[in-house]
Amino acid sequence: MHPALRSKSAATAGFTLFEICIAISIAVLIILAAVPSIGGILQEQRAKKLFNEFDALTKEACSRAVTERRPYSLVWDDSGVTLQPLTPQEGDEQQPGDRVDFGEKLAPDLLLPAALVKDPPAIWTFWPTGTCEPATITCHVPGASWTATYDPLTEQPTFTSS
């Protein structure tokens, strides 16, 4: 091969600074596009985890109401929801897992569409017959919002996440 051709092909074998900058810019754009979607996935997992904890508490309320043949309630406060008998009896004790904490001032909203009063207390009742009051629960935890509408006969939720 002619020496002039060999030196020219050797000179063009590498990347120029401009080509490297373009490649890095494209890589940065791809990473920036992927980060929000990863954040969304993490927020959705957090919402689902909070819902699963809450739903487990509702199932426990139903189970205890049927097993013990007395009504149980989920009672709301500023930071969470607590499971307790509607009419406490002697010997009733709080057990581990009888509460879901959402954080200060972040407890979900409770809507009782069948309530007979305008602003009912934040208490959702489960009856010994295996039914509950119809309820819609909305959780507005930042990055983990969800809504669950519970059927009064089956106590099964319709879950939506946003």
C-alpha positions, 0 to 999 in steps of 0.5 A: 500500500502506498505510504500516503494512503496508509497515513490518511487511513490511520488518521481517520480511524479514530473519533473526533472530539466533535463526534465524542461530544455528540455521543455523550449528548445523546447518552445524556438525553437518553438518561434524562428521558429514563429518569422520570419514568423510573421515578414514576415506577417507584411512586406507583410501587409506593402507592400499591404498597400503601394500598396493600397495607390498608386493604389487609387492614380491611380484610382483618376488620371483616375477618374479626367481625365475622369470627367474633360476631361483633362489629369492628371499625376502622377509625381515622386520625391525623396520621393513620387508620386503626382497627378496633371493635365498635363496642369494646369489651373487657380484655380487648387489646391493640394487636400488632398490625392493627394500624396503618400509618401514613405519616403526619396529616397524610391519612386517606380521606374516607367517603361514606356515600350511604351515611345519613348525616352530612359530615359523618365521623371518620369511622368505617364499620364492618358487620358480623354478617360479613358486610360493610358500609359502602366506602370510597377511600382516597389517599393523597400521599405525595407521589403515591395517590390512589382511590379504592371503592369498596363494595358493601356486599363483597368488601372487594375494592376497585383500585385506581392509582394516579 
